[in-house]
Amino acid sequence: MSIKNYTDEELKKELIHRKMKRILDKPKVKKDIDFTPLIKLCESIINQIEEHEVDDDDNAQYAYETTMSCIYGNNVWDWINSIIR
């Protein structure tokens, strides 16, 4: 279906609907946060550094992703991807 088939009013309503959905679906901090995955990641990074095995710069990205998942749950990425795409 082409966007040309919709009126300006219908398109405006759809944009409002999508914006409200984003607001309503915004992730919330989990009540029972488990930092075990983040602790394990940090320990792994420390071990890599200690043994001079750090051969990539992705550790900061891994830490960011793991932190977000610990605090908001794995579904946080669905919301983030829906916003930035």
Secondary structure as GFF3:
##gff-version 3
##sequence-region A 1 85
A	DSSP	three_ten_helix	3	5	.	.	.	ID=ss1
A	DSSP	alpha_helix	8	24	.	.	.	ID=ss2
A	DSSP	alpha_helix	36	50	.	.	.	ID=ss3
A	DSSP	alpha_helix	59	72	.	.	.	ID=ss4
A	DSSP	alpha_helix	76	84	.	.	.	ID=ss5
###
